[in-house]
Amino acid sequence: MTPFFAKGKALVQNLLAGEAMSGKKSWEVANVLSQAESIRGEIFSSYKETILKGIEQIDKHNETIMETQSKIQNYELKQDPIIQKELPKPLEHIKEQLRSLQEQSKRKTPHQAHIFTKRLNDIDASITQLNMRSNILREKLKQNSSHYKDAEYNQANQIKNEIETLKHYYRTLKSDIDVAKNNTREIYEWSISSTKDLSAIEKNLTDLKQKAQQIKMIRTKANELKSDIAHSAEDIDKSKAMKFSQQAFEEITKKAESFQTLSNEEAISQHSTLSSQIETLKIDYTQEYHEWLSRKTYTKTLLDELSEKGSMHELIRIEDQVERRDVRISKLAYIDHYQKSNRQEEFERSIQEARRLFEQEVFESCNQQLDKIQAFLQVSSNDADDLRENIEASTQLTLKIREIMLSDAINFKKAHIELIDNNPLNGFRLECKNGDTINFEKIKIDKEHIDIQIDHIENTAGGCGVRWKDMQRVFNENGIPLTDVRKNNTSVIYKDLRGAKTNPKEQAKETK
C-alpha cells in the first residue's frame, strides 16, 4: 500500500495520552518497561553502595559500643578501708560518678544494623522479582505486535509504578541510615569518652589510696601536710579547671594559699577537708572535659563529613560526556548548572555558619544547623539523581533515534543534533535529510512521559523517500514511540478510513 505523506508540519500523536487510538501497542508497553533502565540501575547501585557503607560503619561502631558498655556494667569499685577512713567524701564522689556512668550506659541504645540489612535485602528481592516480570512481559510483546496490548500496558505501568515505589524505599532507607549513623556515632563518641572516665576513676582511686596513706603517715607532721596541699594545688590542671570549674578552682586556690599560714594544730585538723576538696575538683573538671571533648568530636566529625559530602565531585555534565571529558562536579553544582539555581552557594553559606558556631563551641546549635544541612543535601541528592536520569535518558533516546535514522533500515544520509535553548532539560532537536527533511522538533523524556514531535518536509520534486509505516515499524521494534503523523485530521501512517472506503473488503485490504 502506497503511504500518505504530509506537507508542512505534522505532530506525532502520543498514544500514551490517548489522542490517536484507543488501544495500546506493544511498542508502548516496551517503552514503559525500558525508560531509563540503565540510568536507574546506576542510581540504584549508588544507593546500595551508600547504604552498605552506612551499615558497615554502624556495625563497626557497635562493636566498640558493646565492648565499652560491657566493661562499664561489669566494673566493680575496689573497697579500701584506709580510703574510707581518711577520705570518705572523695570516695563517695567516685562511687557516684561510677553509678552515673553505669546508668548512662544502660540508656545508650544504638541502632541495630541487621534491621537495615533486612530492609535492603527486601528491596533487592523486589527489584529482582520486578526484573523477572519485565523480562517475561517483553517476551510476550514479541508475539502479535500489531494487536492492542492494553492488559500488558497496564502490567508494564504497574511494574513502573512499583519501581518508583522501590526508589522511594531506597531513598527512605538511605535517610534512615544517615540518622542511625549519627545516633550510633554519637554513642560511639560517648563510649570513647566513658572509657576515659573509667580509666580516670581507676587512677583517682589509686591516687586517693596514696593520699589516704600519706594523711595517715603525716597526721602529726603539719609541715608535710602543708607541703602536700601545696603540691596538690600545683597539680591542678589550671586550664581545664578555669574552663569547667572556675568558681570552685578560685575558691580552692585561696584556701590552699591560706592553709600555709595555719598553725600546726589547724593544719592537721583542716588538711583532710581541703585535700578532699582539691581531689573532688580534679574529678569534676576531668569528667566535664571528657564530656565536652565527646560533644566536640561528634560535631567536628559530622561537620567534616557534610563538608566533604556537599563538595564531592560525583557527576559529569552531559556536555562533557559528549566531548569525552572526565570532568566531575558536585550534585549541587550539577543542579545549579541546568536549573540556574544557587544551591552550591546556599550550601557553602550554611557550612560557614556551622563552622562559626563550632568555633564558638556552641555545639548544640551547630548540630541543629548540621541537621538542616544534612536534610538539604539529601533532598538535593535526590533532585540531582532525577535531573540526571531525565537528561541522560533524553540524550540516549536522541542518539538512538539518530542511529535508527542513519541505519540501513531508514537510510537517511545526514542527521544533526542540537540542544533546545542550549539546555538538555528542554530536550533535543534532530534534523534528518535524504532529499526529504524530517525534523524531530522535540525529543525529551521526564519521569511523567516521553515527548517526540516531528515535522516532515517533502522534497521539491514532490516525491517522498520515506515509507512511514516501515519507519514506524523500525522505531517501535526499538521501543521508541513513533505512533502516527497526521495532516488535516488524516493519518499519514494509518489512513483515516472513516468515509474513505465503503466496501468492507477494500477497508480490510487497505489496512493490511
C-alpha positions in Angstrom: 0.0 0.0 0.0 1.4 3.4 -1.0 1.8 5.5 2.1 0.3 9.1 2.5 2.8 11.9 3.0 2.3 15.2 4.8 3.4 18.7 3.6 4.3 21.2 6.3 4.3 20.3 9.9 2.7 17.2 11.5 2.8 16.3 15.2 3.5 12.8 16.4 0.4 12.0 18.5 1.3 10.4 21.8 -0.7 7.3 22.3 0.2 7.4 26.0 -2.1 10.5 26.2 -4.8 8.5 24.3 -5.2 11.1 21.5 -4.8 8.9 18.4 -6.1 5.4 19.1 -7.9 3.8 22.0 -5.7 0.6 22.4 -2.1 0.3 23.4 0.5 -1.1 21.0 3.4 -3.4 22.0 6.0 -0.7 21.5 4.2 1.5 24.1 4.5 -1.4 26.6 8.1 -1.9 25.8 8.7 1.8 26.2 7.1 1.8 29.7 9.4 -1.1 30.6 12.6 0.3 29.2 12.6 4.0 30.1 15.9 5.0 31.6 16.6 1.4 32.9 20.4 1.7 32.6 20.5 5.1 34.4 18.1 3.9 37.1 20.3 0.8 37.5 23.3 3.0 38.1 21.4 5.2 40.6 20.1 2.1 42.5 23.7 0.8 42.6 24.9 4.1 44.1 22.1 3.9 46.7 23.0 0.4 47.6 26.7 1.3 47.9 25.9 4.2 50.2 23.6 2.0 52.3 26.1 -0.8 52.6 28.8 1.7 53.7 26.5 3.1 56.3 25.6 -0.4 57.6 29.3 -1.2 57.8 30.0 1.9 59.8 27.2 1.2 62.2 28.4 -2.3 62.7 32.0 -1.1 63.3 30.9 1.5 65.9 28.5 -1.0 67.6 31.4 -3.4 68.3 33.2 -0.7 70.3 30.0 0.4 72.0 29.1 -3.2 73.1 32.6 -3.8 74.4 32.6 -0.5 76.3 29.1 -1.0 77.8 30.0 -4.5 79.0 33.2 -3.1 80.6 31.3 -0.3 82.4 28.4 -2.5 83.5 30.7 -5.2 84.9 33.1 -2.8 86.6 33.3 -3.0 90.4 34.9 -0.4 92.6 37.6 -1.9 94.9 36.9 -1.1 98.5 39.9 0.1 100.6 39.4 0.7 104.4 42.1 3.3 104.6 40.4 5.5 101.9 37.1 5.0 103.6 38.6 6.3 106.8 40.7 9.2 105.6 38.9 10.4 102.5 35.3 9.2 102.7 33.8 12.2 100.7 36.1 11.9 97.6 35.5 8.1 97.7 31.7 8.6 97.8 32.1 11.1 94.9 33.9 8.5 92.8 31.2 5.9 93.6 28.5 8.4 92.5 30.5 9.1 89.3 30.6 5.3 88.5 26.9 4.9 89.3 26.1 7.8 86.9 28.3 6.3 84.2 26.6 2.9 84.5 23.1 4.4 84.4 24.1 6.4 81.3 25.4 3.3 79.7 22.1 1.5 80.2 20.3 4.3 78.4 22.6 4.3 75.3 20.9 2.1 72.8 22.4 2.1 69.3 20.6 1.1 66.1 20.9 -2.5 65.0 22.4 -2.7 61.5 20.8 -6.1 60.7 17.4 -4.4 60.6 18.7 -2.1 57.7 20.3 -5.1 56.0 17.0 -6.9 56.0 15.2 -3.9 54.5 17.9 -3.7 51.8 17.6 -7.4 51.1 13.8 -7.0 50.8 14.3 -4.1 48.3 16.8 -6.1 46.3 14.5 -9.1 46.2 11.6 -6.9 45.0 13.9 -5.4 42.2 14.9 -8.9 41.1 11.2 -10.0 41.0 10.2 -6.9 39.0 13.1 -7.5 36.6 11.8 -11.1 36.0 8.3 -9.8 35.4 9.6 -7.2 33.0 11.6 -9.9 31.0 8.5 -12.2 30.9 6.4 -9.3 29.6 8.9 -8.4 27.0 8.8 -11.9 25.7 5.0 -11.7 25.3 5.4 -8.5 23.3 7.4 -10.2 20.6 4.2 -12.1 19.5 1.5 -10.3 17.5 3.0 -6.8 18.0 0.2 -5.3 15.8 -2.5 -6.2 18.3 -3.5 -3.9 21.1 -1.8 -4.6 24.4 -4.0 -2.9 26.9 -3.6 -5.6 29.5 0.2 -5.7 29.0 0.4 -2.0 29.1 -1.4 -1.9 32.4 1.0 -4.6 33.7 4.0 -2.6 32.5 2.7 0.6 34.2 2.2 -1.4 37.4 5.8 -2.5 37.2 7.0 1.0 36.5 4.9 2.3 39.5 6.4 -0.4 41.7 9.9 0.6 40.7 9.1 4.2 41.6 7.9 2.9 45.0 11.2 0.9 45.4 13.1 4.1 44.5 11.2 5.8 47.4 12.0 2.9 49.7 15.7 3.1 48.7 15.8 6.8 49.5 13.9 6.4 52.8 16.4 3.7 53.8 19.3 6.0 52.9 17.8 8.7 55.1 17.1 6.3 58.0 20.7 5.0 57.9 22.0 8.6 58.0 20.0 9.2 61.2 21.1 5.8 62.6 24.8 6.6 61.7 24.6 9.9 63.5 23.0 8.2 66.6 25.5 5.4 66.6 28.4 7.8 66.1 27.2 9.9 69.0 27.0 6.9 71.3 30.4 5.7 69.9 32.0 9.1 70.9 30.3 8.8 74.3 31.8 5.3 74.6 35.3 6.6 73.9 34.7 9.4 76.5 33.3 6.9 79.1 36.3 4.7 78.7 38.5 7.6 79.6 36.1 8.4 82.6 36.5 4.8 83.7 40.3 5.0 83.5 40.1 8.3 85.4 38.1 6.6 88.1 40.7 3.9 88.5 43.5 6.5 88.6 41.6 8.6 91.1 41.0 5.6 93.3 44.8 4.8 93.2 45.6 8.4 93.9 43.1 8.5 96.8 44.7 5.4 98.3 48.1 7.0 98.1 46.7 10.2 99.5 45.0 8.4 102.4 48.2 6.6 103.3 50.0 9.9 103.2 47.4 11.5 105.5 47.8 8.7 108.0 51.6 8.9 108.0 51.9 12.6 108.3 49.0 13.4 110.6 51.4 14.6 113.2 53.6 16.4 110.7 52.0 19.7 109.9 54.7 20.9 107.6 54.4 17.9 105.4 50.6 18.4 105.4 51.2 22.0 104.2 53.6 20.8 101.5 51.1 18.1 100.5 48.4 20.8 100.0 50.8 23.0 98.0 51.8 20.1 95.7 48.1 19.0 95.3 47.1 22.6 94.3 50.0 22.8 91.9 48.9 19.5 90.3 45.6 21.0 89.3 45.2 21.4 85.5 44.6 25.2 85.6 43.3 25.5 82.0 40.7 22.8 82.5 39.8 23.9 85.9 39.3 27.5 84.7 37.2 26.3 81.7 34.9 23.8 83.5 35.0 24.7 87.3 36.2 28.3 87.5 34.4 29.2 90.7 35.4 26.1 92.7 39.0 26.5 91.4 39.3 30.1 92.5 37.9 29.3 96.0 40.2 26.3 96.5 43.2 28.3 95.3 42.5 30.9 98.0 42.1 28.2 100.6 45.4 26.5 99.6 47.2 29.8 100.0 45.7 30.5 103.4 46.4 26.9 104.5 50.2 27.7 104.5 49.6 30.3 107.3 47.7 27.9 109.7 49.1 26.7 113.0 50.2 23.0 113.2 47.0 22.1 115.0 44.8 23.9 112.5 46.7 22.4 109.5 46.2 18.9 110.9 42.5 19.4 111.6 41.8 21.1 108.2 44.1 19.1 105.9 41.7 16.2 105.2 38.8 18.5 104.2 40.9 20.7 101.9 42.6 17.7 100.4 39.2 16.2 99.7 38.0 19.4 98.0 41.1 19.5 95.8 40.6 15.9 94.7 36.9 16.5 94.1 37.7 19.5 91.9 40.1 17.3 89.8 37.4 14.6 89.4 34.7 17.2 88.4 36.7 19.1 85.8 38.1 15.9 84.3 34.6 14.5 83.8 33.4 17.8 82.4 36.4 17.9 80.0 35.7 14.4 78.7 32.0 15.2 78.1 33.0 18.4 76.3 35.5 16.6 74.2 32.9 14.0 73.2 30.5 16.6 72.1 33.2 18.5 70.2 34.5 15.4 68.5 31.0 14.3 67.4 30.1 17.8 66.0 33.5 18.1 64.2 33.2 14.7 62.6 29.7 15.5 61.3 30.8 18.9 60.1 33.7 17.5 58.2 31.6 14.7 56.7 28.9 17.0 55.4 31.5 19.5 54.1 33.0 16.7 52.1 29.7 15.3 51.0 28.4 18.6 49.7 31.6 19.3 47.8 32.1 15.7 46.5 32.6 15.6 42.7 30.3 12.8 41.5 28.5 13.7 38.3 29.6 14.5 34.7 27.6 17.1 32.8 26.1 15.7 29.6 28.1 18.2 27.5 31.4 16.8 29.0 30.2 13.3 28.4 29.6 14.0 24.7 33.1 15.6 24.5 34.5 12.6 26.4 35.8 14.9 29.2 36.0 13.3 32.6 35.2 16.5 34.5 33.2 15.7 37.5 31.2 18.2 39.6 29.2 18.1 42.8 25.5 17.3 42.7 24.7 20.8 43.9 26.8 22.3 41.0 25.1 19.9 38.6 21.6 21.2 39.6 22.8 24.8 39.5 24.2 24.3 36.0 21.0 23.1 34.5 18.3 24.8 36.6 20.2 28.1 37.1 19.8 27.8 40.9 22.2 28.7 43.7 22.3 25.5 45.8 26.1 25.3 45.9 26.2 28.9 47.3 23.5 28.2 49.8 25.3 25.1 51.0 28.6 27.0 51.4 26.9 29.7 53.4 25.3 27.1 55.7 28.6 25.3 56.2 30.3 28.6 57.0 27.6 29.3 59.6 28.1 25.8 61.1 31.9 26.4 61.3 31.3 29.7 63.1 29.1 28.0 65.7 31.6 25.2 66.1 34.5 27.7 66.7 32.3 29.4 69.3 31.8 25.9 70.9 28.0 26.3 70.6 27.8 22.6 69.8 24.0 22.1 70.2 23.2 25.0 67.8 25.9 23.8 65.5 24.3 20.3 65.5 20.9 21.8 64.7 22.5 23.7 61.7 24.2 20.5 60.6 20.8 18.6 60.7 19.4 21.2 58.3 22.4 20.9 56.0 22.1 17.1 56.0 18.4 17.3 55.1 19.2 19.9 52.4 21.9 17.6 50.9 19.5 14.6 51.0 16.8 16.5 49.0 19.4 17.9 46.6 21.0 14.5 46.1 17.6 13.1 45.1 16.9 16.1 42.8 20.2 15.7 41.1 19.6 12.0 40.5 16.2 12.7 39.0 17.7 15.5 36.9 20.5 13.3 35.7 18.0 10.5 34.9 15.9 12.8 32.7 18.8 14.4 30.9 20.7 11.3 30.2 17.6 9.4 29.2 16.7 12.2 26.7 20.2 12.1 25.4 20.3 8.3 24.9 16.8 8.5 23.2 18.1 11.2 20.8 21.2 9.3 20.0 19.2 6.1 19.4 16.8 7.9 17.0 19.8 9.3 15.2 21.3 5.9 14.9 18.0 4.5 13.5 17.6 7.3 11.0 21.1 6.7 9.6 20.7 2.9 9.6 20.1 0.8 6.5 16.5 0.3 7.6 15.7 4.0 7.3 18.7 5.1 5.2 18.9 8.9 5.8 22.3 10.3 4.9 22.5 13.2 7.4 21.3 13.6 11.0 22.3 16.7 13.0 21.6 17.1 16.8 21.2 20.3 18.7 20.0 21.4 22.2 16.8 23.3 22.6 17.6 26.7 24.1 21.1 25.3 24.8 19.8 23.3 27.8 19.3 19.5 27.7 16.4 19.9 30.2 14.4 21.3 27.4 15.1 18.3 25.1 16.9 18.0 21.7 16.2 18.7 18.1 17.3 16.3 15.3 17.3 17.3 11.6 17.5 14.4 9.2 17.9 14.8 5.5 17.7 12.5 2.5 16.1 14.6 -0.2 13.2 14.9 2.2 13.7 16.5 5.5 12.4 15.1 8.8 12.8 17.4 11.7 12.4 15.9 15.2 11.4 19.3 16.7 11.5 18.0 20.2 12.8 14.8 21.8 12.5 14.7 25.6 12.0 12.3 28.5 11.0 13.0 32.0 9.5 10.8 34.7 6.0 11.6 33.6 6.2 10.8 29.9 8.1 10.8 26.6 7.7 13.6 24.1 8.6 13.4 20.4 7.5 15.9 17.9 8.1 15.5 14.1 7.9 18.0 11.2 8.1 16.4 7.7 9.1 18.4 4.7 8.8 16.8 1.2 11.5 17.4 -1.4 10.9 19.8 -4.2 10.4 17.1 -6.7 7.2 16.2 -4.9 8.1 12.6 -4.0 8.9 11.3 -0.6 11.6 8.7 0.1 10.1 7.8 3.4 7.8 4.9 3.9 6.1 6.0 7.1 4.7 2.6 8.1 8.1 0.9 7.6 9.7 3.7 9.6 7.1 3.3 12.3 7.8 -0.4 12.5 11.6 0.1 12.8 11.1 2.7 15.6 8.6 0.6 17.5 10.8 -2.5 17.3 13.5 -0.5 19.0 11.0 0.5 21.7 10.7 4.2 20.6 7.2 5.7 20.2 6.7 6.6 16.6 2.9 6.3 16.7 1.3 8.4 13.9 1.7 11.5 11.9 -1.5 13.4 11.0 -2.4 16.1 8.4 -5.8 17.8 8.4 -7.1 15.1 10.8 -5.9 12.4 8.4 -3.3 9.8 9.4 -0.2 9.5 7.3 0.7 6.1 8.6 -2.9 4.7 9.0 -5.4 6.0 6.5 -8.4 7.6 8.1 -10.9 5.0 6.8 -14.0 6.7 8.1 -15.8 7.6 4.8 -12.8 6.9 2.7 -13.9 3.3 1.8 -17.4 2.0 1.7 -16.6 -1.6 0.8 -15.6 -3.6 3.9 -13.3 -5.8 1.8 -11.5 -2.8 0.5 -11.2 -1.5 4.0 -9.6 -4.7 5.3 -7.3 -4.9 2.3 -6.2 -1.3 2.8 -5.3 -1.7 6.4 -3.1 -4.8 5.9 
